[in-house]
Amino acid sequence: MIHQWKRALLEGASGVFECGGRKKPEIDEEQVKELHAKIGELAVANSFLERKLKLWGGK
């Protein structure tokens, strides 16, 4: 396993020090939309549960 790591390092180490630095990550717009929708759903659920907790004498 160490030999595999060493080989991977030797093959890819030059790319670390090239001009331009890191590659920009590819953004999957569809996945971003899905995640934003999920965040919205969770925010609504959290708000609902927070209101219900207050009715039961919670914080």
C-alpha positions in Angstrom: 0.0 0.0 0.0 2.8 2.4 0.8 4.4 1.7 -2.6 1.1 2.6 -4.2 1.0 5.9 -2.3 4.6 6.7 -3.2 3.9 6.0 -6.9 0.8 8.2 -6.8 2.8 10.9 -5.1 5.6 10.7 -7.6 3.2 10.8 -10.6 1.0 13.6 -9.3 3.4 15.8 -7.2 4.5 18.0 -10.1 0.9 19.1 -10.6 0.8 20.5 -7.1 3.5 23.0 -7.8 2.4 24.1 -11.3 1.4 27.7 -12.0 -2.3 28.3 -11.6 -2.6 26.3 -8.4 -5.7 24.2 -8.0 -8.2 23.4 -10.6 -11.6 25.0 -10.0 -14.0 22.3 -8.9 -16.8 21.4 -11.3 -20.1 22.5 -10.0 -23.1 20.3 -10.7 -25.9 22.9 -10.9 -28.6 20.3 -10.6 -27.2 19.0 -7.3 -26.9 22.6 -6.0 -30.6 23.1 -6.7 -31.5 19.9 -5.0 -29.5 20.8 -1.9 -31.0 24.3 -1.8 -34.5 22.7 -1.9 -33.5 20.3 0.9 -32.2 23.2 3.0 -35.5 25.0 2.5 -37.5 22.0 3.6 -35.4 21.5 6.7 -35.7 25.2 7.6 -39.5 25.0 7.4 -39.6 21.8 9.4 -37.3 23.3 12.0 -39.4 26.4 12.3 -42.6 24.3 12.6 -41.1 22.1 15.4 -39.7 25.1 17.2 -43.1 26.7 17.4 -44.7 23.4 18.6 -42.0 23.1 21.2 -42.9 26.5 22.6 -46.5 25.5 22.9 -45.4 22.6 25.1 -43.5 24.8 27.4 -40.1 24.4 25.8 -37.5 27.0 25.3 
